Amino acid sequence: MDLLACAFENADYATAFDNSGRRPVQVATKEGDELEYVPEALETTWVSEKLVKPYMDRLSSRKLLTGVAPRRSRGKAR
């Protein structure tokens, strides 16, 4: 579970299910960078703590770093 957000981040498409009840319930999907989740799923601790919050934190951090990272030039290194 600790790697769930990382797995979602690296996947092009992903789906998460909560199978703690009588039947599995889809709680989140991801396509590209867009994570969609069922709002009621946030009441399930693992969905918010192991998937949604870490995924959003990682995405936010990556966007921040992308904005400040120097771009590589295509010329020769000096």
C-alpha positions in Angstrom: 0.0 0.0 0.0 2.9 2.4 0.6 3.7 2.3 -3.1 0.1 2.7 -4.3 0.5 6.4 -5.1 3.8 5.8 -6.9 2.2 3.0 -9.0 -0.6 5.3 -10.0 1.8 8.0 -10.8 3.8 5.8 -13.1 0.8 4.1 -14.8 -0.8 5.6 -17.9 -4.2 4.1 -16.8 -5.1 2.7 -13.3 -8.1 1.7 -11.3 -8.3 1.1 -7.6 -11.0 -1.0 -5.9 -12.0 -1.3 -2.2 -12.7 -4.9 -1.6 -13.3 -4.7 2.1 -17.1 -5.0 1.8 -19.3 -7.7 0.4 -18.5 -6.6 -3.2 -15.6 -4.7 -4.7 -16.3 -1.0 -5.2 -14.3 1.2 -7.6 -12.9 4.1 -5.7 -10.4 5.8 -8.1 -9.2 5.8 -11.7 -6.3 7.5 -13.4 -5.7 8.4 -17.0 -2.7 10.5 -17.8 -2.1 12.8 -14.9 -5.8 13.0 -14.1 -6.9 11.2 -10.9 -10.6 10.8 -10.4 -12.1 9.4 -7.2 -15.5 8.8 -5.7 -15.8 11.5 -3.0 -17.4 9.0 -0.6 -14.3 6.9 -1.0 -12.3 9.5 1.0 -14.2 8.3 4.1 -12.2 5.1 3.7 -8.9 5.9 5.4 -6.6 4.0 3.0 -8.0 5.8 -0.1 -7.2 9.3 1.3 -4.0 8.4 3.2 -2.4 5.9 0.7 -3.7 7.1 -2.6 -5.3 10.5 -3.0 -3.2 12.7 -0.7 0.2 11.2 -1.6 -0.6 11.2 -5.4 -1.7 14.8 -5.3 1.4 15.7 -3.2 3.7 13.9 -5.7 2.0 15.6 -8.7 2.2 19.0 -7.1 5.9 18.5 -6.2 6.7 17.3 -9.7 5.0 20.3 -11.3 6.9 22.6 -8.9 10.2 21.0 -9.7 9.5 21.1 -13.4 8.9 24.8 -13.2 12.3 25.6 -11.6 14.5 23.0 -13.2 16.9 24.4 -15.7 16.2 23.2 -19.3 18.9 21.3 -21.0 20.4 23.0 -24.1 20.7 20.9 -27.2 24.1 22.3 -28.0 27.5 20.9 -27.0 28.6 20.8 -23.4 31.4 23.1 -22.5 
